[in-house]
Amino acid sequence: MFVDWPLDRLRTYRPDRDEPADFREFWRRTVAEARAQAFPARFAPYDSGLVTVDVSDVTFAGFGGHPVRGWFLTPRGIGDALPCVVEFIGYGGGRSLPHHWLSWSAAGYAHLVMDTRGQGSNGSLAGDTPDPAPAGGPATAGFLTRGITDRDTYFYRRVFTDAVRAVETVRAHPRVDPDRVVVCGGSQGGGIALAAAGLVDGLAAVVADVPFLCHYRRATEITGAAPYAELTTYCATHRSKVEDVFATLRYFDGVNFAAHAAAPALFSVGLMDATCPPSTVFAAYNHYAGSKDIRVWPYNGHEGGGDLQKADQIRFVAKALAG
């Protein structure tokens, strides 16, 4: 069933943003600290058994100089200065194995898949990147409330910084054209892509499928589905900390990152999506500052457009890079 407002109302839904006055300075400082602790990225050749794609096992310095893993795939036999797609993973998943990620290299792009720190034990996509930072206090099971009472200890401060460093890492690679880098992801990956879009200048395009991590307070008010239910459970338990929670989340809301993003963007939304309700997606989309389009899938939930959406993404990225 439809889980939110009618589409005509969603298309005009542009809620007031609650951006902290020091939002940009907080993120400037956070990224600068990570750069100061960085080590040279390592791209180790990996025998994947694939014959049309070269694969490297990547380790780069993310937040705090912590090692972050990834896969770097490039189409074999195509020259240097390739456009590159940096992809972020959905909630709970890890980088798995290279053959899981062949679409973008098959389309002729370099492709970095960033492992999400601390995740990758959800029963499907295995991860390899620990999160060595302290949890920062009691948290609901999952990742959404880890360190949530302090912006400096919040889990997604580390993840979003890792995402910026992932883009910086591929821009320094000799096979990548640094002016033609795209960020993409679905669900949590879409939310991370929006954060990267708001923090990194000069991106060629942004692809945010059914993005998570947007318009948190409304999400808690209209859905009981995970992962937003983690916030609801935390607030129900720590009743006196509700406003502290949402004060922290102002620094991590995709709505605020969208307002600082300039690259052409393709969003998607499922009108039956209880995981990332449509109004939370449209809140970010309608505040997105760059040129944009959105694919609406009326009878789909969090799976969105699936393979049809992937085909749209490939066409969109090709057009954005050509432009």
C-alpha positions in Angstrom: 0.0 0.0 0.0 1.0 3.6 -0.4 2.7 4.8 2.8 2.8 8.5 2.5 1.2 11.5 0.8 -0.1 11.6 -2.8 2.5 12.2 -5.4 1.4 15.8 -6.2 2.0 16.8 -2.6 5.3 15.0 -2.4 6.6 16.8 -5.5 6.1 20.2 -3.7 7.2 19.1 -0.2 10.1 21.3 0.8 10.2 21.4 4.5 12.3 24.0 6.4 15.8 22.9 6.8 17.3 22.8 10.3 21.0 23.4 9.4 23.4 24.4 12.3 25.2 27.7 11.9 28.5 25.8 12.0 27.5 23.0 9.7 30.1 23.8 7.0 32.9 24.6 9.5 32.2 21.3 11.4 32.6 19.3 8.2 35.6 21.4 7.0 37.4 20.6 10.2 36.4 17.0 10.2 37.7 16.3 6.7 40.9 18.4 7.3 41.7 16.3 10.4 41.2 13.1 8.3 43.5 14.4 5.6 46.2 15.2 8.1 46.2 11.6 9.4 46.1 10.0 5.9 48.6 7.5 4.6 49.2 6.6 0.9 46.4 4.5 -0.5 47.3 0.9 -1.3 46.0 -0.8 -4.5 47.1 -4.5 -4.4 46.4 -6.5 -7.5 43.7 -9.2 -6.8 43.2 -12.4 -8.6 39.4 -12.4 -9.1 39.3 -14.9 -11.9 37.6 -12.2 -14.1 39.1 -11.9 -17.6 37.6 -8.5 -18.8 38.2 -6.6 -15.5 41.3 -5.7 -13.5 40.7 -5.7 -9.8 42.7 -4.2 -6.9 42.1 -4.7 -3.2 42.2 -1.2 -1.9 43.1 0.2 1.5 42.9 4.0 2.1 42.9 6.3 5.1 39.4 7.3 6.2 38.3 9.2 9.3 41.0 9.3 12.0 43.5 7.7 9.6 41.6 4.5 10.0 42.2 1.9 7.2 39.1 1.6 5.0 38.9 -1.3 2.5 37.4 -1.4 -1.0 37.5 -2.8 -4.4 38.8 -0.9 -7.5 37.7 -2.4 -10.8 38.8 -1.1 -14.2 37.8 -2.5 -17.6 40.8 -4.4 -19.1 42.2 -3.0 -22.4 40.8 0.5 -22.0 43.3 3.3 -21.4 43.9 5.7 -18.6 42.0 8.9 -17.6 38.8 6.9 -17.2 35.7 8.4 -15.6 35.2 6.7 -12.2 32.1 5.8 -10.2 32.5 5.6 -6.4 29.8 3.4 -4.9 28.5 3.3 -1.4 26.8 0.2 0.1 23.3 -0.3 1.6 22.7 -0.6 5.4 24.5 -3.5 7.0 26.2 -4.7 3.9 29.9 -4.9 3.1 32.1 -5.0 -0.1 31.6 -8.8 -0.6 33.6 -10.0 -3.6 34.5 -8.2 -6.8 32.2 -10.2 -9.1 29.2 -8.7 -7.3 30.0 -5.3 -8.7 30.4 -5.6 -12.4 27.9 -3.1 -13.9 30.0 0.0 -13.9 33.2 -1.5 -15.2 31.2 -3.2 -17.9 29.9 0.2 -18.9 33.5 1.4 -19.4 34.2 3.1 -16.0 36.7 2.7 -13.3 34.7 1.7 -10.2 35.6 2.0 -6.5 33.3 0.1 -4.1 33.8 1.5 -0.5 33.4 -0.9 2.3 31.3 0.5 5.2 33.2 0.5 8.4 31.8 -1.8 11.1 29.2 -3.3 8.7 29.1 -6.3 6.5 27.6 -9.0 8.8 24.0 -8.8 7.7 23.9 -12.4 6.3 24.6 -11.4 2.6 27.4 -9.0 1.7 30.5 -9.5 3.9 32.6 -6.6 5.0 36.3 -6.3 5.9 36.6 -2.8 7.6 36.4 -2.5 11.4 35.3 0.6 13.1 38.0 1.2 15.8 36.4 4.3 17.2 34.6 4.0 20.5 30.8 3.5 20.4 30.2 6.7 22.4 27.6 5.4 24.9 24.5 3.2 24.9 23.0 2.5 21.6 20.1 0.6 20.1 21.1 -2.5 18.2 22.3 -1.5 14.7 24.3 1.5 13.6 21.9 4.5 13.5 22.3 5.5 17.2 25.9 4.8 17.8 27.4 7.8 19.5 24.3 9.8 18.7 24.3 12.2 21.6 27.5 13.9 20.4 28.1 15.0 16.8 31.9 14.2 17.3 31.3 10.6 18.3 28.3 9.8 15.9 28.9 6.8 13.7 28.0 8.6 10.4 30.6 11.3 11.0 33.2 8.6 10.4 31.3 7.0 7.5 30.7 10.3 5.6 34.4 11.3 6.1 35.4 7.9 4.7 33.2 8.7 1.7 35.0 12.0 1.0 38.4 10.3 1.4 37.2 7.6 -1.1 36.6 10.3 -3.7 40.0 11.9 -3.0 41.7 8.5 -3.2 40.4 7.7 -6.7 41.1 11.3 -7.9 44.8 10.6 -7.2 44.8 7.3 -9.1 46.7 7.4 -12.5 43.9 5.6 -14.3 41.2 8.0 -13.2 40.2 11.4 -14.7 39.8 13.5 -11.5 37.3 15.8 -13.2 34.9 12.9 -14.1 34.1 11.3 -10.8 30.5 10.1 -10.0 29.2 9.1 -6.6 26.3 6.6 -6.3 24.5 4.3 -3.9 21.1 2.9 -2.8 19.4 3.3 0.5 22.2 3.9 3.0 24.5 4.2 0.0 22.2 6.8 -1.4 22.4 8.8 1.8 26.2 8.5 1.8 26.3 9.7 -1.8 24.3 12.8 -0.9 26.7 13.6 1.9 29.6 13.2 -0.4 27.8 15.4 -3.0 27.4 18.2 -0.4 31.0 17.9 0.8 33.1 17.3 -2.3 33.4 20.0 -5.1 33.6 19.2 -8.7 31.7 15.9 -8.9 30.5 15.0 -12.4 27.2 13.4 -11.2 25.3 11.9 -8.2 23.1 8.9 -8.2 20.9 8.5 -5.0 18.5 5.5 -5.1 15.8 5.5 -2.4 18.1 7.4 -0.1 18.3 6.7 3.6 19.6 9.2 6.2 17.2 12.0 5.2 14.7 14.0 7.2 15.1 11.9 10.3 12.4 13.3 12.5 9.6 12.9 10.0 10.9 9.3 9.3 10.5 8.5 13.0 6.9 9.9 12.9 5.6 7.9 10.0 7.3 4.6 9.8 8.0 1.8 12.2 10.3 -0.1 9.8 14.0 -0.6 10.4 16.4 1.1 10.4 14.6 4.3 11.3 12.9 2.2 14.1 16.3 2.2 15.8 15.9 5.9 16.4 12.3 5.4 17.7 13.5 2.7 20.1 16.3 4.8 21.4 14.1 7.9 21.9 11.5 5.7 23.6 14.2 4.4 26.0 16.2 7.6 26.5 13.2 9.9 26.9 15.2 12.9 28.2 17.7 12.8 25.3 15.2 13.2 22.4 16.3 16.8 21.6 19.9 15.9 21.9 19.4 13.1 19.3 17.9 15.5 16.8 20.4 18.2 17.5 23.1 15.8 16.5 21.3 14.6 13.4 21.1 18.1 12.0 24.8 17.6 11.1 24.0 14.4 9.2 20.8 15.0 7.4 20.7 14.4 3.6 18.4 17.4 3.3 21.2 19.7 4.5 23.8 18.1 2.3 21.5 18.3 -0.7 21.3 22.0 -0.3 25.0 22.3 -0.8 25.3 19.9 -3.7 25.9 21.2 -7.3 26.5 18.1 -9.5 23.7 16.8 -11.7 21.7 14.2 -9.7 19.4 11.3 -10.4 17.2 10.2 -7.5 14.6 7.4 -7.2 11.7 6.7 -4.9 9.2 3.9 -4.3 5.8 5.2 -3.2 5.2 2.0 -1.2 8.6 2.3 0.6 8.1 2.0 4.3 11.9 1.8 4.9 12.7 5.2 3.4 9.3 6.9 3.2 8.7 9.0 0.0 8.4 12.3 1.9 11.9 11.9 3.3 13.3 11.3 -0.1 11.4 14.2 -1.7 12.5 16.5 1.2 16.1 15.9 0.1 15.3 16.0 -3.6 13.4 19.2 -3.5 16.2 20.9 -1.6 18.9 19.6 -3.9 20.7 22.6 -5.3 22.0 21.2 -8.6 20.2 20.1 -11.7 18.2 16.9 -10.9 15.6 14.3 -11.9 13.8 11.7 -10.0 12.4 8.3 -11.1 9.1 7.5 -9.3 8.1 3.8 -8.9 4.5 3.9 -7.7 4.0 0.2 -6.9 7.4 -0.5 -5.5 8.8 -0.4 -2.1 12.4 -0.2 -1.0 13.6 -2.2 -4.0 12.7 0.9 -6.1 13.1 0.3 -9.8 15.6 -2.5 -9.6 17.2 -3.4 -12.9 15.1 -0.8 -14.7 16.6 1.9 -12.4 20.1 0.6 -13.0 19.5 1.0 -16.8 18.4 4.6 -16.2 21.5 5.2 -14.1 23.8 4.0 -16.8 22.2 6.3 -19.3 22.1 9.2 -16.9 25.8 8.9 -16.0 26.8 8.7 -19.7 24.8 11.8 -20.5 26.2 13.7 -17.5 29.8 12.8 -18.4 29.2 13.8 -22.1 27.8 17.1 -21.0 
